[in-house]
Each structure stands twice: as C-alpha cells, then as structure tokens.
Amino acid sequence: MQTIRLGRTGAHVSVVGLGCGGRSRLGMAHGADVHQAANIVRCALDLGLSFIDTARVYGTEEAVGEGIAGRRDQVFLSTKAGLSQVLGGTLITAAELTESLEGSLRRLGTDYVDVFHLHGVQPSQYDHCAQVLVPELKRQQAAGKIRFLGITEQFGGDTGHAMLPRALADDHFDVVMVGFNIVNPSARERVFPLTQAHDVGTLIMFAVRRQLSEPSALREAVAGLIARGEVDTGQVDASNPLGFLHDHTGIGSIVEAAYRFCRHEPGAQVILTGTGDIAHLEANLAAIQAPPLPADIQARLASLFGRVDSVSGN
C-alpha cells in the first residue's frame, strides 16, 4: 500500500482512505447490517488501508468501532460533528459539540480520535465555528480526546470553495476535506496552494460520484455546463463527454481515470473511496495506486473542465 505524509500531522497514512459515508455507507445504505459493514472495515485493514473516515451522521461509527476492535493502533481515525442537531436547525453550542464527540468515542470504542472535523461547514457558518467551536475543540485536544483538528466543506452547496480559504487563512485546522474531481477541479487553484503553504493535510472527497459513474448524469451535467459557458461546446462530444477516456488503451474505465486524476494532483493526499463490496474496494485500491494519467489526457481534461466550479460531480 502506498503511503503519504498527511500534512503537518506528520502521520504517514495510506493514500487510500476508507470513506464510510457517501452513497454506500459500508453497504448499510443498501441493507447491510452493522456486522457486515464491520467486515468491510476489517478487510480494508487487511488490504493495507490505515485511514478510515466516518461521522456521526453517517450511522457507521458503530460498524467502524467493531471493525477496528483490537487493531486501533493500525488506524488513523477520522470522524465528525455536524453543525446542527437537525437539518436547518440552530448551530450547536460548545457543550453540544463535546457531547457529539463523546458519543462518537463511545460508538467507535476508543478514547481518542486522530482527527475530529467540523462537518459540512457552509460559508455563513464559519464565523460560529471559529469563534465558538474551535476553542472547544482545542480544549478537547488538550484533554487528549482529539489529536488534530479538521474541517470539511459542504461541497454540494459550495462548489467554488468559498469557506475553505477562510479556514486556511485562520490556520486553526491541521486537516481539511475538500471536493475535487475531473468535472470540477477548481480546488487546484483555490484550495491546494493554501494547504501546501500551511502544510495542511488534505482528504479528497467526491473523486467519483454519480456524474462519473452514470453516463446519463454526466451528459446532463455537461449540458448545463455548456449552457453556462463553463465548457466550450466545440471541445466536447455532448453525447459522450468522456468517451476519449474509453478510447485510450492505457485507461480501463472512467472511474479508474477519475481516481488516478485525483491521486496524482499536487496537494491531494488521501483519496477517499466508499463501498460495501470487497471486490469493488480492491478495484478502487488498484485504480488509486495506478500511475498518473497520460500527459495528453491531463491536458485535454484541463482544457475541457478547467473553468468549472458550479457542479460537485454528484
């Protein structure tokens, strides 16, 4: 398993991170029980993964806890607290943040997490995070319950990365989770130069979502991008926008290309992938650890999607 230094945490972790949310949630979104989901975690560890990311809202912390039981020392563990108790509700207090952390620790069966994130932070919520929640995170860090502080953007609603540059300028956070993929590479200009300057670790989400796994979703998204002037209609086959990837002998699939695209981007460190199927996990591991995309393919993708910042890939 390839490893990478996760920014100023100094930890060397697997370049592949097991994402326990997304559309699969370790298979629990499709009927798997907690024990079956825990087996995915154990198999991931057996395959050499050392980074696992979950969150209270995913409903997978208990499965992760079961899966890492007896192997805590093999895992760099990441979890998160949302900013409201209910969708659209008032923002949590410092006391509620601590309550969320304590619940996560119980479900995970550990007395500390390696990184604890403020989850899905919108630009309008950032001041509350900085003024109210960060001081509490630092108190919990001093108590030994959190090793490193993290923050994740709400990429579906902040596709242009308005929040993360503010967080990186304040320099409170050791790790950030950022959306980055073939159809929206805007983090290349707006986030990665800042993370590199501050030596902040990066977790890459949305590497592969619906628009890169379902051809009809990609066609619909590209039509919208053409209409908004973000993609030049003269450069793309609107009926098969990424068909040139299929035609390249060195690329097995669009999904493979999408993971390779993210893995070798300067500033991208841990690439998150989620699944409830071992064979699927093994295929994604192979894709993420494959060589960079050919230079001509990278140049063509940059020409096609280099101006895009309005879609998430979902």
Order of alpha helices (4+ residues) and beta strands (2+ residues): beta-beta-beta-alpha-beta-alpha-beta-alpha-beta-alpha-beta-alpha-beta-alpha-alpha-beta-alpha-alpha-alpha-alpha-beta-alpha-alpha
